[in-house]
Each structure stands twice: as C-alpha cells, then as structure tokens.
Amino acid sequence: MDRELVLNTGDRLPLVGLGLWKMPEEKVPDLVCEAIRAGYRHLDSACDYGNEAAVGRGIRQALEAGLCRREDLWVTSKLWNTYHRREHVRPALERTLSDLGLDSLDLYLIHFPIALEFVPFEHRYPPGWLFDPEAAEPKMQPVRVPFRETWAAMEDLVDAGLVRNIGVCNCTLLRELLAECRIPPSVLQIELHPFLTQEKLLRFCREAGIAVTGFSPLGALSYLALGMAEPSESLLNQPVVTAAAIRHGRTPAQIVLRWGIERGTAIVPMTSRAERLAENLNLFDFALTPEEHRDISALDRHRRFNDPGVFCEQAFNTFFPIYE
C-alpha cells in the first residue's frame, strides 16, 4: 500500500500524520521531535491550537539533530475564523510561519466556514472563539465575509510562494467553491471515523480530485475530556473492532486507523504519549479483510463529535450550525 496520497498539484501527502490539537505546549517540542525520529513526516497544526511556536521548536530540534530535512516534512496549518477578510489572511499566515520557524507551508486550510470579527494579534493570540471573553455574556461575533473573498486571498498565498497547497476544513461548500475558484482545493479535512463515515462526501471528493484527511480518526477518544462524548461511545470496545484486533494481533486503535487509510484518506491521530507514536504509525504491514472493513463501516451512526451547531451554543453562548 502506498504511504502517500498524490494531490491534484502532484505533491504527495503522507497518509499518517500527527495531530497537534489539545497538545500541552510544554510537551510539544519533544513530542514533535520524537515523532519525527519515529518516522512521522506529516504534522497537522493550526493557529487555534495555541502551540505553533512549540511545534516550531520541535521541528527545529529535529532538523538540528539531522533526523530529516525540511523538504522531507509535510506541515499543515489552518487559517482561523477571525482572519477571513482578505486583508487579514496573509498576516495570519505570516504569524503562523514565524511561530513555526518556516518559510512556507505545504498545506494551509480554512479551519471552519465561519467568519468572526477580527481580533488584532497584539490584543489576543490565538484569538479563540469569543470576541470579548471579559464581557458579561461573552459570545462569538460573526461577520459577513463571502467565502470566495477568503479563498481568493488563499490563492494569493500560493502565487506568493508562501503555501504549496490550499484547502478547507469542516466544510461542505465544495461544489460552490469549485465553480468559483482559480486554484481548486487540494485537500478537505473533516471528522472521519467508523461512527461518521461520510461516504457520499468521500465519493464526491474522489470524483472531484480532492484528497481527504480525516481528523479524530479514533472517534470519541478526542472528546471525552471535553465532555463532548460518553465513554460508551468508544470505538475501541466495539466487538467487530476487538475481534479484528485479536485476529491480526494488533490493538483496537490500529484496526480503526487501518480502516481509515484503507478508505483512501489520510489520517491525523493525536497522542501525547511517545509510546503511542510507533503504534499509530505501524499500519502498513497488515490489511483488513473485505468482511472486516465492511463490518467496521457498518458501525456508522452519523455521530459527529465536533459540531459547531452543538458546542458553539454550549461553550460560547452562540447558536452556529454549519452542517444543517
């Protein structure tokens, strides 16, 4: 099995990356360096994760140790919601590049199809979801910025040589975007796991030549500590998963991750534990049977853990559905 996806630009995206959401800043430099030592060449970051400077220190450690060259790494970051106006897109990228210590990104994604009021860097960075966290009733402050305006600014970044590929995340506006864009999206990043298989969206992307990366590929594990999932929703306890793990001599997590890459998508599992790095990467010397793959896919419940239509109201006092 090929370990990379060939994008519509001809660039090659490693199938397995390290997701850096929720990673404690103090652990990130060593974790990134150890991941690269273990063989990771794909790092999935974002302004909103609040740890890009620490990611940059980890990349620098790895490069100085001779573990890889910059051109061997695939580094993704994401444009935050408060920077959707055209005049804010390049400064946002330049701040990310400065934090990461890089001259360019391999992939830059629009993080959400959600435009919020601009928050100056010197006032708060990363700005988060709330316009004024100190307000009596803090809320999100949406603004009317056409998606095509933001995308045109993303295209400008490619023209300037600051970004090799551009794409979108958490977004279903693909048909409209493809009709209006000058540079088509290379990648769509979405929540993907056996409880949320999104078969029709994957089929559309295959036909449109858009590669797909699945975040939260292990499902509920990323959301338990946030109160956004219940322990009973763990994929790792599902009988079809545990039975396959026994048959293959693998962990349940490896079975679920293998299912993800067998669908032709890249995945970005998260771990803050160095011992899990090798496990999450060690997916290429076995294969699920067609029956196992089918049975795991049949777990689909259309269960979305990362849904702004739910968490924005609960956490940020603002009802903001984007999928309905």
Secondary structure as GFF3:
##gff-version 3
##sequence-region A 1 324
A	DSSP	beta_strand	4	6	.	.	.	ID=ss1
A	DSSP	beta_strand	12	14	.	.	.	ID=ss2
A	DSSP	beta_strand	18	19	.	.	.	ID=ss3
A	DSSP	alpha_helix	28	38	.	.	.	ID=ss4
A	DSSP	beta_strand	42	44	.	.	.	ID=ss5
A	DSSP	three_ten_helix	47	49	.	.	.	ID=ss6
A	DSSP	alpha_helix	52	64	.	.	.	ID=ss7
A	DSSP	three_ten_helix	70	72	.	.	.	ID=ss8
A	DSSP	beta_strand	74	79	.	.	.	ID=ss9
A	DSSP	three_ten_helix	81	83	.	.	.	ID=ss10
A	DSSP	alpha_helix	86	100	.	.	.	ID=ss11
A	DSSP	beta_strand	107	110	.	.	.	ID=ss12
A	DSSP	alpha_helix	147	159	.	.	.	ID=ss13
A	DSSP	beta_strand	166	169	.	.	.	ID=ss14
A	DSSP	alpha_helix	174	180	.	.	.	ID=ss15
A	DSSP	beta_strand	187	191	.	.	.	ID=ss16
A	DSSP	alpha_helix	199	208	.	.	.	ID=ss17
A	DSSP	beta_strand	211	215	.	.	.	ID=ss18
A	DSSP	three_ten_helix	220	222	.	.	.	ID=ss19
A	DSSP	three_ten_helix	231	233	.	.	.	ID=ss20
A	DSSP	three_ten_helix	235	237	.	.	.	ID=ss21
A	DSSP	alpha_helix	239	248	.	.	.	ID=ss22
A	DSSP	alpha_helix	252	262	.	.	.	ID=ss23
A	DSSP	beta_strand	266	267	.	.	.	ID=ss24
A	DSSP	alpha_helix	274	281	.	.	.	ID=ss25
A	DSSP	alpha_helix	290	297	.	.	.	ID=ss26
A	DSSP	alpha_helix	308	316	.	.	.	ID=ss27
###
